[in-house]
Amino acid sequence: MRLNGWHRLGIVLSVAWILGSVMYGYFDRKSQAETVAIELLEGCTKDNWTLAPNERRDCMELYDRAYRNNVAIDDWPDYLLTNFGTVIGGWIAAYVLLWSGRWVRSGFKQS
């Protein structure tokens, strides 16, 4: 099957959409994780003078665990399914619009 220029453009845009969306999702998740972790870290350092050494260690471990858990994206299948669903929906919408436009145009040519 030969691909014309529009098909090739659509493929390039689809790949760019998926890559951009995945990168945006990762960096957004990372930013949220940093915000949560910084709040925990500020709590650890603010109370640093009143905490015993083992409590400080527990607080820092809680900070590390919160950051790692928030950065880890364990819902990748749902995330990718959403992205691929958007791309597939875009392709279907494009073909429906093209078909509709050609159908309407052919109706004007007949009359």
Buried (B, 14 or more C-beta within 10 A) or exposed (E): EEEEEEEEEBEEEBEEBBEEBBEEBEEEBBEEBBEBBEEBBEEBBEEEEEBEEEEBEEBBEBBEEBBEEBBEEEEEEEBBEEBBEBBEEBBEEEEEEEEEEEEEEEEEEEE
